[in-house]
Amino acid sequence: MMGQKLNERLTQTGPGSDAGNVLRYYWQPAALSDELAGKRPVIPVRLLGEDLVLFRNGKGELGLVARACPHRGVDLCYGRLEDNGLRCSFHGWLFNREGQCVEQPGEPEGSTMHERIRTTAYPVVEKNGIIFAYLGPDEPPEFPNFDCFRAPDTHVFAFKGLWKCNWLQAMEVGIDPAHASFLHRFLQDEDPADGYGKQFRDKASNTDVPMTKLLRDYHRPDITVEETNYGMRLISLRHMDNDKTHVRVTNQIFPVAISIPMSREMIITQWHVPVDDEKCYWYSMFTSFGKPIDKDIMRAQRLKEHRLPDYAPIKNKENNYGYNPDEQTSETYTGMGFDINVHDQWAVESPGAIFDRRNEHLGKTDVAIIKYRRMLTAAIDNLKSDNADALPMCNASDVQTIFGPISNDTIGTRDNWREEFQTSDTARREACSDWDATL
């Protein structure tokens, strides 16, 4: 159980909040590049409880500024995109990407008032289909050399989805290895050859056993957690017959991301970014170690389940997440279809927008959740003590020396599983011919 004050401390992310201050020390996804692909590349962004406008100017440069004009508060999302900035449609005030007002055409000739007018502006960087923003103090940090950033655009597909819940409970489903054997259980196995772009549809390691069957048959994983320079590594062991062990290695990338295997060819890096305290977006980068990604197939798969322009899921609380009791009897554990995003969405939304953790009872398989909350609490305390260097990745002498992280499934012996998952990952990286994936 968790007291209400601690629950609020870990879940609230608006300006000046404890967890929000921590999250602002890291780059956070603000939008997909696809969202700026139209004739008018200007969109509203709500991030960490702040209302902002993201735009691309005539030079192709990105800007992220406060949504309310500092003159009289009108919505700059309806401003005119011109003169390499965003011009307010109310009185023509023009703001550049740095938030500086550079023109006030209605003011008297020779007025220098505009030089004293600035609006909030944040640095933004585009990486493989996602636009990241830095809302923190001082200069923004470097990006680590994670696989999703090292791979070329041809080998990365980006997408997002809206969940109506707090970011913490959304992120915590990704560091809960035990749930995959139940929440994502399929009572009948599909042909793995038809599973391109879908998680848990591959065969297990170098066997003919579908991952769906393995997760169903071996549902009591031994879970250990190791602290790393980027957050945590989770190792889940499912001990099989004939002295074999299935090893699943996943990661928590501090503060809001996870890295997990999707198949032998792909991994998923996924951020859970607060819109505000009661809504969040998940942003995913699917990274291929093999051939280039077929983005048309993957986009079409996900657009069947999401509406535009807000990327809200079509199945939701209002339509019972597509729940079908007949399907639950014979096909899936949840009765909510075959898209595991829907399963996760139900699992994180049904406790309410912010779960009252005074009613929570954690078990042994929740070891990563317990450890993560301690890490976040420690980060909050370190910031309050003016010790930002103690935050994960903030204390690295060169964050660009952080590679990986390793995310894979393999099968080895019970005694040598660690050596074999590392060997399996090394082999996959060495076979990657289109980009340098070596660690």
C-alpha positions in Angstrom: 0.0 0.0 0.0 1.1 3.6 -0.6 0.0 6.7 1.3 -1.9 9.4 -0.6 0.8 12.0 -0.2 3.5 9.7 -1.8 1.0 8.8 -4.5 0.5 12.4 -5.4 4.3 13.0 -5.2 5.0 10.3 -7.8 2.1 11.0 -10.2 1.7 14.7 -10.4 3.8 16.3 -13.2 2.7 19.9 -13.7 5.1 22.8 -13.4 6.7 22.8 -9.9 5.6 19.3 -9.0 8.1 16.8 -7.6 7.9 14.2 -10.3 7.4 16.8 -12.9 10.7 18.5 -12.0 12.4 15.1 -12.5 10.8 14.5 -15.9 11.8 17.9 -17.1 15.5 17.0 -16.8 15.0 14.6 -19.8 13.9 14.9 -23.4 10.3 13.9 -23.8 8.3 13.1 -27.0 6.1 15.9 -27.9 4.6 14.8 -31.3 5.1 12.5 -34.2 6.8 13.9 -37.3 3.7 12.7 -39.2 1.6 15.3 -37.4 3.4 18.1 -39.1 3.2 16.6 -42.6 0.2 18.5 -43.7 0.0 21.8 -45.6 0.1 23.8 -42.4 2.7 22.3 -40.0 1.2 23.8 -36.8 -0.3 21.7 -34.0 -1.3 22.1 -30.4 0.7 20.1 -27.8 -0.2 19.6 -24.2 2.8 18.2 -22.4 3.5 17.8 -18.7 0.4 20.0 -18.0 1.6 22.8 -20.2 -0.3 24.1 -23.3 2.1 24.7 -26.2 2.2 25.1 -30.0 4.6 23.1 -32.2 5.4 24.4 -35.6 7.8 24.0 -38.5 8.9 27.3 -40.2 9.6 28.0 -43.8 13.2 26.9 -43.4 12.1 23.5 -42.0 13.1 24.5 -38.5 11.0 23.4 -35.5 9.7 25.7 -32.8 7.7 25.0 -29.6 6.2 27.9 -27.8 3.5 28.7 -25.3 0.0 28.4 -26.8 -1.3 31.6 -25.2 -0.1 34.8 -26.8 1.6 37.0 -24.1 -0.3 40.1 -25.4 -3.9 39.2 -24.5 -3.9 35.4 -24.3 -5.4 34.3 -27.6 -4.6 30.9 -29.1 -1.4 31.0 -31.1 -2.3 27.6 -32.6 -4.4 29.7 -35.0 -1.6 32.1 -35.7 -0.2 32.8 -39.2 2.9 30.7 -40.1 5.0 33.3 -41.9 8.4 35.1 -41.9 10.0 32.0 -40.3 7.9 32.4 -37.2 4.4 32.3 -35.8 2.4 35.5 -36.1 -0.6 36.1 -33.8 -3.8 36.7 -35.8 -5.2 39.1 -33.2 -2.7 42.0 -33.5 0.1 40.6 -35.7 2.7 40.1 -33.1 5.4 37.8 -34.6 7.3 35.2 -32.5 10.4 33.3 -33.5 11.4 29.8 -32.5 13.1 31.1 -29.4 9.9 32.7 -28.2 11.2 36.2 -28.8 8.7 38.8 -30.2 10.4 40.3 -33.3 7.5 42.4 -34.6 4.6 44.4 -33.3 3.2 46.0 -36.5 0.4 47.8 -34.7 2.6 49.7 -32.3 4.0 53.2 -33.1 6.8 53.5 -35.6 10.2 53.0 -33.9 8.7 51.2 -30.8 11.2 48.8 -29.2 8.6 47.2 -26.9 8.9 43.9 -28.8 12.5 43.5 -27.6 11.2 43.1 -24.0 8.5 40.6 -24.9 9.3 36.9 -24.8 7.0 33.9 -24.5 7.9 30.4 -23.2 9.8 28.4 -25.7 11.5 25.0 -25.4 14.2 23.3 -27.5 13.0 20.5 -29.8 14.8 17.8 -31.7 13.6 15.4 -34.4 14.7 11.8 -34.1 13.5 9.0 -36.4 9.8 10.1 -36.6 9.4 11.6 -33.1 9.9 15.2 -32.1 11.4 15.5 -28.6 11.1 18.5 -26.4 13.2 19.6 -23.4 11.2 21.4 -20.7 13.9 21.5 -18.1 16.5 24.1 -16.8 19.8 25.0 -18.3 21.1 23.4 -21.5 19.4 20.2 -22.7 21.3 17.0 -22.3 22.7 14.9 -25.1 20.8 11.9 -26.4 22.1 8.4 -25.4 23.1 6.1 -28.2 20.1 3.8 -27.9 19.4 1.5 -30.8 16.3 3.5 -31.7 18.4 6.6 -32.2 21.4 4.9 -33.9 19.4 3.0 -36.5 18.6 4.8 -39.8 15.1 6.1 -40.5 14.5 3.2 -42.8 14.7 0.8 -39.9 12.6 2.7 -37.4 8.8 3.2 -37.3 7.2 5.6 -34.9 3.6 5.7 -33.6 1.7 6.9 -30.6 -1.6 6.3 -28.7 -3.6 8.2 -26.1 -4.5 6.6 -22.8 -6.9 8.2 -20.3 -4.8 7.5 -17.2 -1.8 8.8 -15.3 1.6 8.3 -16.8 2.9 6.2 -13.9 0.3 3.4 -14.1 0.8 3.4 -17.9 4.6 3.0 -17.6 4.3 0.4 -14.9 2.5 -2.1 -17.1 5.7 -2.2 -19.2 7.9 -3.2 -16.2 5.6 -6.0 -15.2 6.8 -9.2 -17.0 4.3 -11.5 -15.3 1.2 -10.0 -16.9 2.1 -11.1 -20.4 1.2 -14.7 -19.5 -2.3 -13.7 -18.6 -3.4 -10.3 -20.0 -1.9 -11.2 -23.4 -2.8 -14.9 -23.4 -4.1 -16.3 -26.6 -6.0 -19.6 -26.2 -5.2 -20.5 -29.8 -1.9 -20.0 -31.5 -1.6 -18.0 -34.7 0.8 -18.8 -37.5 3.9 -16.8 -36.5 4.6 -16.2 -40.2 1.5 -13.9 -40.3 2.7 -11.9 -37.3 4.8 -9.1 -38.9 4.6 -5.9 -36.9 2.8 -7.6 -34.0 4.2 -8.4 -30.5 4.3 -12.0 -29.2 3.6 -13.4 -32.6 7.1 -14.7 -33.3 8.5 -18.1 -32.5 10.5 -18.5 -29.3 14.2 -18.1 -30.0 15.4 -20.8 -32.5 12.5 -23.2 -31.9 9.2 -23.8 -33.6 7.3 -22.9 -30.4 5.1 -19.9 -30.8 5.7 -17.2 -28.1 2.0 -17.3 -27.4 2.3 -20.9 -26.3 5.4 -20.4 -24.3 3.9 -17.6 -22.3 0.7 -19.6 -21.8 2.5 -22.8 -20.7 5.1 -21.2 -18.4 3.3 -18.5 -16.4 5.4 -18.2 -13.3 8.5 -16.3 -14.2 11.4 -15.8 -11.9 12.1 -12.0 -12.1 15.2 -10.2 -11.2 16.1 -6.5 -11.5 19.5 -5.0 -12.0 20.3 -1.3 -11.7 22.0 0.2 -14.8 23.4 3.5 -15.9 20.1 4.2 -17.8 17.6 2.8 -15.3 16.9 -0.9 -14.8 17.3 -4.2 -16.6 14.6 -6.8 -16.0 15.4 -10.5 -16.5 12.5 -12.9 -16.6 13.2 -16.6 -16.5 10.6 -19.2 -17.5 12.0 -22.6 -16.7 11.0 -25.1 -19.4 11.3 -28.8 -19.8 14.6 -30.6 -20.7 16.6 -28.3 -18.5 15.9 -25.3 -20.7 15.1 -21.8 -19.7 13.4 -19.0 -21.7 15.1 -15.7 -20.9 13.3 -12.4 -21.6 15.4 -9.3 -21.1 13.5 -5.9 -20.9 14.4 -2.5 -19.6 13.2 0.6 -17.8 14.8 3.7 -19.3 14.6 6.4 -16.6 12.3 8.2 -16.2 9.3 7.3 -18.5 10.5 4.8 -21.1 10.8 1.0 -21.6 12.7 -1.1 -24.1 11.3 -4.6 -24.9 11.7 -7.2 -27.6 8.9 -7.3 -30.1 10.3 -10.2 -32.1 13.7 -11.7 -33.0 14.0 -8.9 -35.6 12.6 -5.9 -33.8 12.6 -4.2 -30.5 10.3 -1.5 -29.1 11.4 1.6 -27.2 8.3 3.2 -25.7 7.8 6.4 -23.7 4.8 7.1 -21.5 4.5 10.9 -21.5 2.1 12.9 -19.4 -0.3 15.1 -21.2 -1.5 16.1 -17.8 -2.0 14.1 -14.6 -5.0 12.2 -15.9 -3.9 11.5 -19.5 -0.8 10.3 -21.3 0.5 9.3 -24.7 2.6 6.3 -25.3 5.2 6.9 -28.1 6.9 3.9 -29.6 9.9 3.5 -31.9 10.0 0.0 -33.5 13.6 -0.7 -34.5 14.7 -3.4 -36.9 18.0 -5.2 -36.7 17.1 -7.0 -40.0 15.6 -5.6 -43.1 14.0 -2.1 -43.4 10.7 -1.8 -41.8 7.5 -2.0 -43.9 6.1 1.2 -42.5 2.9 1.1 -44.6 1.9 -2.3 -43.1 2.7 -1.2 -39.5 0.9 2.1 -39.9 -2.2 0.5 -41.4 -2.3 -2.1 -38.6 -2.3 0.7 -35.9 -4.7 3.0 -37.7 -7.3 0.3 -37.6 -7.2 0.7 -33.9 -6.8 4.5 -33.6 -8.5 7.6 -34.8 -6.9 10.8 -36.1 -5.9 13.5 -35.3 -5.6 12.7 -31.6 -4.5 9.1 -31.9 -7.1 8.0 -29.5 -7.9 4.3 -29.5 -11.2 3.2 -31.1 -11.8 0.6 -28.4 -12.2 2.4 -25.1 -14.2 2.5 -21.9 -17.3 3.9 -23.7 -17.6 0.7 -25.8 -16.3 -1.7 -23.2 -12.9 -2.1 -25.0 -14.7 -4.3 -27.5 -15.3 -7.0 -24.9 -16.9 -10.2 -26.2 -17.7 -13.0 -23.7 -17.7 -15.6 -26.4 -14.2 -14.6 -27.5 -13.1 -14.7 -23.8 -14.3 -18.3 -23.6 -12.4 -19.7 -26.6 -9.9 -17.2 -28.1 -8.3 -14.6 -25.7 -7.9 -14.3 -22.0 -9.5 -10.8 -22.0 -12.2 -11.1 -24.7 -10.9 -7.8 -26.0 -9.5 -8.7 -29.4 -6.0 -9.6 -30.5 -4.3 -6.2 -30.3 -2.2 -6.2 -27.0 -2.4 -2.4 -26.9 -6.1 -2.7 -26.1 -5.3 -5.2 -23.3 -2.8 -2.8 -21.8 -5.1 0.1 -22.2 -7.9 -1.6 -20.3 -5.4 -2.7 -17.6 -4.2 0.9 -17.0 -7.4 2.8 -17.5 -9.8 0.7 -15.5 -8.2 1.5 -12.1 -9.2 5.1 -12.7 -7.3 8.1 -14.0 -5.0 8.1 -10.9 -5.2 4.8 -9.0 -5.6 5.1 -5.3 -2.6 3.1 -4.3 -3.8 2.9 -0.7 -5.9 0.0 -2.0 -2.9 -1.7 -3.7 -1.2 -5.0 -2.6 2.0 -5.7 -4.5 3.4 -9.2 -4.9 6.8 -10.7 -5.5 6.4 -10.4 -9.3 6.1 -6.6 -8.8 9.7 -6.3 -7.9 10.5 -3.9 -10.8 7.6 -1.6 -9.9 8.7 -1.4 -6.3 12.3 -0.7 -7.3 11.3 1.9 -9.9 9.2 3.8 -7.4 12.2 3.9 -5.0 14.4 5.2 -7.9 11.9 8.0 -8.7 11.5 8.9 -5.0 15.3 9.1 -4.7 15.5 11.3 -7.8 12.9 13.7 -6.4 14.9 13.8 -3.1 18.2 14.5 -4.9 16.7 17.3 -6.9 15.4 18.9 -3.7 18.9 18.7 -2.4 20.3 20.4 -5.5 22.0 17.1 -6.6 20.8 16.7 -10.1 24.0 14.8 -11.0 22.6 11.9 -9.0 19.8 11.3 -11.5 20.2 8.4 -13.9 22.0 9.4 -17.1 22.5 12.9 -15.7 25.6 11.7 -13.8 27.3 10.1 -16.9 30.5 11.9 -18.0 29.3 11.3 -21.6 25.7 10.1 -22.0 26.5 9.1 -25.6 28.6 6.2 -24.3 25.3 4.6 -23.2 24.3 2.1 -25.8 21.6 -0.6 -26.3 20.0 -1.5 -24.2 19.8 -5.2 -24.7 16.2 -6.3 -25.2 15.7 -9.9 -26.4 14.2 -13.3 -26.0 16.3 -16.4 -26.1 16.3 -20.0 -24.8 19.3 -21.4 -23.0 20.2 -23.9 -20.3 19.2 -23.3 -16.7 22.9 -22.8 -15.7 24.2 -20.7 -18.6 21.2 -18.5 -19.4 23.0 -15.2 -18.9 25.9 -16.1 -21.2 23.4 -17.4 -23.8 21.2 -14.3 -23.9 24.3 -12.1 -24.3 25.6 -14.4 -27.1 22.2 -14.3 -28.8 22.1 -10.5 -28.7 25.7 -10.2 -30.0 24.9 -12.5 -32.9 21.8 -10.5 -33.8 23.8 -7.2 -33.7 26.8 -8.6 -35.7 24.3 -9.9 -38.4 22.9 -6.4 -38.7 24.3 -5.3 -42.1 22.4 -2.0 -42.7 23.6 -0.1 -39.7 26.2 -0.4 -36.9 24.3 -2.1 -34.0 27.4 -3.4 -32.2 27.9 -2.5 -28.6 
